[in-house]
């Protein structure tokens, strides 16, 4: 969700926005339902899927996301606070339940290098009968370190193809910080992962339409389209399980070992610059991505609740 912007959504035709006359009500389990006065809903569900369920992903994709989230949270457990999100933000949907989403946020403790980790999945029914599914896991570090953050995102609107974004986005200018480039991108051999995936005939580079998003990416970012026209969903499953999965897990290990576990000397002036840069990126993320996309998918009331929760975790309220 954090990079769920127009640069990904624009190729797909979205359902009409939720009616402006919608209102918020709650079930007995405190799960939020958006009910339109012009289109009343049937009896709301009470057993909603949770973030770690990933109910709309294929088996290989689901297993990969569960493994990544579990590994990240188990490794960082001493550095993370319990999630404090209210139920109506943990799971949310539009009035017709054609758009569903979850949000998972855990902030870092005062003594850790972790700012917060954020995960989400969104399932959006499309007018042609298909669906758009976006699954995200990202982790932000605070100004006690200048190390990169972690990001993986899948975007899929066909059982035979998807877009994969996998990166350790830098938090410093790589031109003026050659040591940073060498430490996090050259010595870790991250570019080999990208090259390895591109050896597969079904995989080709994906170039975001947003220059801003491209400017935030590292030079070793994996940004690809996986299209299995001939092999279909079975071949896509194989690629996720045998190729994408191992690489994603290796990149997470690089991040955990090289970015989170190693202290880096950051003086006070650098901390100020890092914090200013991080805040600008977070605000831009909300402005470019969430403020434009979420109301179209879920209606303004739901979008406001979700955005407020993210802004609170980002400390940009």
Secondary structure, 3 states (H helix, E strand, C coil): CCCCCHHHHCCCCCCCCCCCCEEEEECCCCCEEEEECCCCCCCCCCCCCCHHHCCCCCHHHHHHHHHHHHHHHHHCHHHECCCCCCHHHHEEECCCCCEEEEEEEEEECCCCCEEEEEEEEEEEECCCCCEEEEEEEEEEECCCCCCCCEEEEEEEEECCEEEEEEECCCCCCCCCCHHHHHHHHHCCCHHHHHHHHHCCCCEEECCCCCHHHHHHCCCCCEEEEEECCCCHHHHHHHHHHHHHHHHHHHHHHHHHHHHHCCCCCCCHHHHHHHHHHHHHHHHHHHHHHHHHHHHHHHCHHHHHHHHHHHHHHHCCC
